[in-house]
């Protein structure tokens, strides 16, 4: 039989410490098992149409506009180089403090037109790969990288329009086509940010300072 006084006995500090250590050990073991044998992710279901259809249609429109500019630019790259060279020389004559050095005008005029035209295709290839990966791999990171690539591309488009196509001797529709590409990329990016897409994508794992403060 159990001693009646045993149930009324106050446990010693050593016994309490031992119980706490045992509880900590159990939690640590459970955590290790959860890391070694993570639960299988649930099926998120099909990707929203905003990501698989609307964003891609807008992107393909932007890509078509970019490819028109690319093809026209490379067909007429010699003319564009000459026009850019004349602009740089005119800038040197009218505002020498803010103009390119005289010995850098020819290298810049020869390098930047083909480089900027190639970057049109490079940006489109990167953006398309990220847009598709966001839907096929259920990846919030790919969606975020897509948005980042689009933002950089949007910053480059006005510069490209000005340096490559804003000349009287260049087809006047090219600046309009460039701004159409700009608008369609904005629409595509906004489609990937819709609520249905954010709900479908996995939760963000970024650190939030407010949660860290609340956890203290």
SULLIN-V808448 format. One record per residue. N is the residue number from 1. RES is the residue in one letter. PHI is phi in whole degrees, 0 to 359 (999 if undefined). OMEGA is omega as a letter, one per 30 degrees, with the letter a starting at -180 (999 if undefined). NEAR is the number of other ideal C-beta (glycine too) atoms within 12 Angstrom. Layout:
BEGIN
n/res/phi/omega/near
N/RES/PHI/OMEGA/NEAR
N/RES/PHI/OMEGA/NEAR
END
This chain:
BEGIN
n/res/phi/omega/near
1/X/999/l/6
2/X/277/l/8
3/X/297/a/8
4/X/301/a/8
5/X/283/a/9
6/X/293/a/10
7/X/288/a/10
8/X/269/a/9
9/X/288/l/11
10/X/278/a/10
11/X/294/l/14
12/X/284/l/10
13/X/298/l/10
14/X/297/l/10
15/X/294/l/13
16/X/296/l/13
17/X/296/l/13
18/X/296/l/14
19/X/296/l/15
20/X/296/l/15
21/X/296/l/14
22/X/296/l/14
23/X/295/l/14
24/X/297/l/14
25/X/296/l/14
26/X/296/l/14
27/X/296/l/14
28/X/296/l/14
29/X/296/l/14
30/X/297/l/14
31/X/294/l/14
32/X/297/l/13
33/X/293/l/13
34/X/293/l/12
35/X/288/a/11
36/X/289/a/10
37/X/233/a/10
38/X/294/l/10
39/X/291/a/9
40/X/291/a/6
41/X/297/l/10
42/X/284/l/8
43/X/290/a/9
44/X/284/a/21
45/X/85/a/12
46/X/294/l/15
47/X/292/l/32
48/X/296/l/27
49/X/296/l/18
50/X/300/a/31
51/X/269/a/42
52/X/271/a/23
53/X/241/a/22
54/X/297/a/27
55/X/296/a/39
56/X/287/l/30
57/X/298/l/20
58/X/297/l/30
59/X/294/a/41
60/X/297/l/24
61/X/297/l/26
62/X/296/l/38
63/X/295/l/29
64/X/297/l/21
65/X/296/l/33
66/X/296/a/40
67/X/290/l/23
68/X/299/l/26
69/X/297/a/43
70/X/297/a/33
71/X/295/l/19
72/X/298/a/27
73/X/297/a/38
74/X/285/l/23
75/X/294/a/17
76/X/247/a/25
77/X/298/l/28
78/X/296/l/17
79/X/296/a/23
80/X/295/l/35
81/X/300/l/31
82/X/296/l/21
83/X/294/l/27
84/X/294/l/38
85/X/298/l/28
86/X/296/l/20
87/X/295/l/30
88/X/296/l/32
89/X/292/l/23
90/X/296/l/17
91/X/296/l/23
92/X/294/a/23
93/X/285/a/14
94/X/270/a/12
95/X/216/a/13
96/X/297/a/15
97/X/293/a/9
98/X/256/a/10
99/X/264/l/18
100/X/290/l/25
101/X/300/a/16
102/X/300/a/16
103/X/283/a/10
104/X/256/a/18
105/X/294/a/26
106/X/296/l/20
107/X/301/l/17
108/X/293/a/26
109/X/295/l/30
110/X/280/a/19
111/X/273/a/21
112/X/293/l/31
113/X/303/l/36
114/X/294/l/23
115/X/298/a/25
116/X/293/l/35
117/X/293/l/33
118/X/297/a/22
119/X/295/l/29
120/X/302/a/39
121/X/290/l/23
122/X/298/l/20
123/X/300/a/35
124/X/297/a/36
125/X/295/l/21
126/X/296/a/24
127/X/297/a/41
128/X/296/l/29
129/X/299/a/21
130/X/290/l/34
131/X/296/l/42
132/X/292/a/24
133/X/296/l/24
134/X/300/a/39
135/X/277/a/34
136/X/285/a/18
137/X/255/l/21
138/X/51/a/25
139/X/243/l/27
140/X/290/l/28
141/X/297/l/19
142/X/296/l/29
143/X/298/a/38
144/X/293/l/26
145/X/294/l/23
146/X/299/l/38
147/X/299/l/29
148/X/296/l/20
149/X/295/l/32
150/X/295/l/37
151/X/299/l/19
152/X/297/l/20
153/X/297/l/39
154/X/298/l/28
155/X/292/a/16
156/X/277/a/30
157/X/300/l/36
158/X/300/l/19
159/X/295/l/19
160/X/296/l/36
161/X/301/a/30
162/X/291/a/22
163/X/280/a/33
164/X/259/a/40
165/X/235/a/38
166/X/270/l/23
167/X/223/l/26
168/X/299/a/12
169/X/275/l/17
170/X/258/a/31
171/X/311/a/23
172/X/293/a/15
173/X/283/a/16
174/X/297/l/34
175/X/300/l/26
176/X/296/l/19
177/X/298/l/32
178/X/298/l/38
179/X/288/l/25
180/X/296/l/25
181/X/301/l/40
182/X/303/a/31
183/X/295/a/20
184/X/291/l/33
185/X/294/l/41
186/X/298/l/25
187/X/298/l/26
188/X/299/l/40
189/X/296/l/36
190/X/295/l/21
191/X/297/a/36
192/X/285/a/45
193/X/255/a/26
194/X/293/a/23
195/X/300/a/14
196/X/298/l/22
197/X/288/l/35
198/X/297/l/21
199/X/290/a/17
200/X/284/a/26
201/X/292/l/30
202/X/295/a/21
203/X/297/l/13
204/X/291/l/14
205/X/254/a/12
206/X/292/a/13
207/X/284/l/10
208/X/246/a/12
209/X/302/a/10
210/X/295/l/10
211/X/291/l/12
212/X/295/l/10
213/X/292/l/9
214/X/295/a/8
215/X/285/a/9
216/X/279/999/7
END
